[in-house]
Amino acid sequence: MKLRSALAALAENPFAPLDVARVALLLARDAYSQMHPRAYLKKLDRLAAHLRPRLRGSLEARTEALSTFLFEDCGFVGNTAHYYDPRNSYLNKVLDRQVGLPITLSVLAMAVGARAGLRVEGVALPGHFIAKAVGDGEEVLFDPFNGGQFLDVEACEALVGAVTGKPFEATPEALAAAPPGAIVARMLQNLKTAYLADRAYSRAARATWRLSQLLPSDATQRRDVGVLLFKAEMPGRAIDHLRYYLTAEPHASDAEEVRAFLSRALAEVARWN
């Protein structure tokens, strides 16, 4: 499957039953063009093969086996020292370096668990992504970023409160499984944020373009692509995106600001001709 096709499928149906790990590796090829997703999918298969014999007993025991295997035996950890390093958001680099963000480590747990016979889903808490194992009418919440630590409702509320500084009620809806489309969107947003922090505008534009493919009804993503391309000194490529936004949202509160970017982009291109 090509990335554009995967994003189109998720745009049409965020719950489309795609392998999130496969989509994440396709995303990584934007940054690592020589990377072969198949090699990393085989690595996930090998991890699952080592895990499979350990998955015995209750759901809690199987979840503990997954966490012990990934976060103790294999040594995957949350990158607290360099949280905003873009490599934390690319699954191939998480597998290479064994460090990542909450969401990429959760995707790792989902991928290895599924391949070994344990259903693991992602849970998009505000400010922090976690995972849960599901089976036999039960759920076991755990935090891949913090060594696979088990969580109950109160621990989830405390975790979100510590990260966001805001009160949070861990309702069943808040702890529901995130659909694949939402997981991929959050990974792309993390990349966009990380590249913006580094002022890597062309790379931020690339991640934002993928977001616009995933969220085609969100014209602000096209606006951001245009602005970022302009800041990356690519005014010619910015023009169509800025025009798209102004056509889609002619009365937006920032329309004048965007028109100013468009005028500057047109003026820059005119200077070349």
Secondary structure, DSSP 8 states (H G I E B T S, - for coil): --HHHHHHHHHH-TT----HHHHHHHHHTTT-TT--HHHHHHHHHHHHHHHGGG--SSHHHHHHHHHHIIIIIS--EE--TTTT-GGGG-HHHHHHHSEE-HHHHHHHHHHHHHHHT-EEEEEEETTEEEEEEEETTEEEEEEGGGTTEEE-HHHHHHHHHHHHSS-----TTTTS---HHHHHHHHHHHHHHHHHHTT-HHHHHHHHHHHHHH-TT-HHHHHHHHHHHHHTT-HHHHHHHHHHHHHH-TT-TTHHHHHHHHHHHHHHHHHH-
